[in-house]
Amino acid sequence: MGASQTRAEHKYQDLVEKTGFSVEQIKNLHKRFQELSGNDETISRENLNNIPALANNPIRKQIVDAFFDKRNQRANEVGSLEEIGFEQFLMVMSHFRPPTLKTTDEEKEALRKEKLRFLFNMHDTDSDGTITLDEYRKVVEELLSKSGTIGQEAARAIADAAMLEVASTNVPHMAPDDFYEGITFEHFEQILKGLEMESRMHIRFLDVDTITMRCGKSTT
């Protein structure tokens, strides 16, 4: 019993160092993982797709895919996983971890960059390091057309105009016939410069309060 408990403590400590979560937060998230997986050792896209709170989310596919994207595991790999275990689930969830009072300015900047990279990866669906017009258009179309207030053609036109605005900002001296290859991560950082990201990324559909990482509905 003692040896088993010691191994568990070592495992938790390893996860603390990898993710920045506390032991209590990891235990809370493990409970939610077990609920999602049905007490299995892994979860699949089907497990997440069956979450009622995600049913009408216009970017449900991008959200679910983010959990199975190898780029979000901090392993410098590309590609997709069919299933993920608890540690991999934690690695994705760590992107939503807010800074604490003890977080240094340098750590806050690194945390912000991690969050931006996570959001960038959600839009860069082919993992080529650039958000193309087609990728950008698809997300904007889904967000606007599924809101029920605008048609698909109008959504497409808005997406095209938005990308042209981004192109003129990032490459101000483009000629009329120049082709804008898309938004790089550096461009993405510039677009969102000044937007406070460190504590604003929340993930409500998992029924987890991303400030405390406790299971149960958030009151905020």
C-alpha positions in Angstrom: 0.0 0.0 0.0 2.8 2.4 1.0 4.8 1.7 -2.2 1.7 2.1 -4.3 0.9 5.5 -2.7 4.5 6.6 -3.2 4.4 5.8 -6.9 1.2 7.7 -7.2 2.7 10.7 -5.5 5.8 10.6 -7.8 3.4 10.4 -10.8 1.5 13.4 -9.6 4.7 15.4 -9.0 5.8 14.6 -12.5 2.5 15.9 -13.9 2.8 19.0 -11.7 6.2 19.8 -13.3 4.9 19.2 -16.8 1.7 21.1 -16.7 2.0 23.7 -13.9 -1.2 22.4 -12.2 -1.3 21.7 -8.5 -1.8 18.1 -7.2 -5.4 19.1 -6.2 -6.1 20.5 -9.6 -4.8 17.3 -11.3 -7.0 15.2 -9.1 -10.0 17.3 -10.0 -9.3 17.0 -13.7 -8.8 13.3 -13.4 -12.3 13.0 -12.0 -13.6 14.8 -15.1 -11.5 12.7 -17.4 -13.0 9.5 -15.9 -16.5 10.9 -16.4 -15.8 11.7 -20.0 -14.1 8.4 -20.7 -16.5 6.2 -18.8 -13.6 5.2 -16.5 -11.5 4.0 -19.5 -7.9 4.9 -19.8 -8.4 7.0 -23.0 -10.9 9.2 -24.5 -11.8 9.6 -28.2 -13.4 12.3 -30.3 -16.7 10.5 -29.9 -16.5 11.0 -26.1 -16.1 14.8 -26.6 -18.6 15.1 -29.4 -21.2 13.6 -27.1 -21.0 16.4 -24.6 -24.3 18.2 -24.7 -22.8 21.7 -24.2 -20.8 21.3 -27.4 -23.8 20.2 -29.6 -24.5 23.7 -31.0 -21.1 25.2 -30.8 -20.2 26.5 -34.3 -16.5 25.5 -33.9 -17.1 22.2 -32.2 -14.9 20.4 -34.7 -11.9 22.7 -34.1 -12.3 22.5 -30.3 -12.5 18.7 -30.3 -9.6 18.3 -32.8 -7.4 20.5 -30.6 -7.4 17.8 -27.9 -6.0 15.3 -30.4 -3.6 17.6 -32.2 0.0 16.5 -31.5 1.1 20.2 -31.7 -0.7 20.9 -28.5 1.3 18.2 -26.6 4.5 20.4 -26.6 6.3 17.6 -28.3 7.3 19.4 -31.5 5.3 16.9 -33.5 2.5 17.3 -36.1 -0.3 15.0 -36.8 -3.4 13.7 -35.1 -4.0 11.2 -32.4 -7.0 8.8 -32.4 -7.3 8.7 -28.6 -5.6 10.4 -25.7 -4.8 9.4 -22.2 -5.0 11.4 -19.1 -1.6 13.0 -19.3 -2.2 14.1 -22.9 -5.6 15.5 -21.8 -3.8 17.4 -19.0 -1.3 18.8 -21.5 -4.1 20.3 -23.6 -5.9 21.6 -20.5 -2.8 23.3 -19.3 -3.2 25.8 -22.1 -6.2 27.2 -20.2 -4.3 27.6 -16.9 -4.4 31.2 -15.8 -1.4 32.9 -14.2 -1.1 33.1 -10.4 0.1 35.9 -8.1 3.5 34.2 -8.1 3.8 34.1 -11.9 6.7 36.3 -13.1 6.4 38.7 -16.0 8.6 36.3 -18.0 6.4 33.4 -17.2 3.3 35.4 -18.1 4.7 36.2 -21.5 5.5 32.5 -22.1 2.0 31.6 -20.9 0.5 34.1 -23.3 2.5 32.8 -26.2 1.4 29.2 -25.4 -2.3 30.3 -25.5 -1.8 32.2 -28.8 -0.1 29.2 -30.3 -3.0 26.9 -29.2 -5.5 29.3 -30.8 -3.4 29.5 -33.9 -3.2 25.7 -34.2 -7.0 25.5 -34.0 -7.2 27.6 -37.2 -4.2 26.2 -39.0 -6.0 22.9 -39.7 -3.4 21.5 -42.1 -0.5 22.2 -39.8 1.6 24.1 -42.4 2.3 27.0 -40.2 0.0 29.4 -42.0 -3.7 30.2 -41.7 -4.9 30.4 -45.3 -7.9 32.3 -46.6 -9.8 29.0 -47.0 -9.1 28.0 -43.3 -9.9 31.5 -42.1 -13.0 31.7 -44.2 -14.3 28.4 -43.0 -14.1 29.4 -39.3 -15.7 32.8 -40.0 -18.5 31.2 -42.1 -19.3 28.7 -39.4 -19.3 31.4 -36.7 -21.6 33.7 -38.6 -23.9 31.4 -40.6 -24.6 29.1 -37.6 -25.6 32.1 -35.5 -28.8 32.2 -37.6 -28.6 35.9 -38.3 -26.6 35.8 -41.6 -26.5 33.7 -44.7 -23.5 31.6 -45.9 -22.7 33.9 -48.9 -22.7 37.0 -46.7 -20.5 35.1 -44.2 -18.1 34.3 -46.9 -17.9 37.9 -48.1 -17.2 39.1 -44.5 -14.5 36.4 -44.2 -12.8 37.5 -47.4 -13.0 41.2 -46.4 -11.5 40.3 -43.0 -8.6 38.5 -44.6 -7.9 41.4 -46.9 -7.8 43.7 -43.9 -5.3 41.4 -42.2 -3.2 41.3 -45.4 -3.1 45.1 -45.7 -2.1 45.3 -42.0 0.7 42.7 -42.1 1.9 43.4 -45.6 1.1 47.1 -46.1 2.9 47.5 -49.5 1.2 44.7 -51.3 0.5 45.3 -55.0 -3.1 44.8 -56.3 -2.1 41.5 -58.0 0.0 40.1 -55.1 -1.2 36.9 -53.4 -1.4 36.9 -49.7 -0.3 33.4 -48.6 -1.9 33.7 -45.2 -1.5 34.5 -41.5 1.8 33.3 -40.0 2.1 32.9 -36.3 4.1 36.2 -36.2 1.2 37.9 -37.9 -1.3 36.3 -35.6 0.7 37.7 -32.6 0.5 41.1 -34.1 -3.2 40.9 -34.8 -3.9 40.1 -31.1 -1.2 42.4 -29.7 -2.5 44.2 -26.7 -5.4 41.7 -26.1 -5.1 40.3 -22.6 -5.1 36.5 -23.1 -3.5 35.2 -19.9 -6.8 34.8 -18.0 -9.4 35.0 -20.7 -9.2 31.6 -22.3 -11.9 29.5 -20.7 -13.3 26.1 -21.5 -16.8 25.9 -20.2 -18.1 22.8 -22.1 -16.1 20.4 -19.9 -18.0 21.6 -16.8 -14.6 22.7 -15.4 -13.9 26.1 -13.8 -10.7 27.1 -15.6 -9.7 29.5 -12.8 -9.6 26.8 -10.1 -9.7 23.7 -12.3 -12.5 22.3 -10.1 -15.2 20.2 -11.6 -18.7 21.6 -11.6 -20.3 24.6 -13.3 -18.5 27.9 -13.0 -20.4 30.8 -11.5 -18.6 33.3 -13.8 
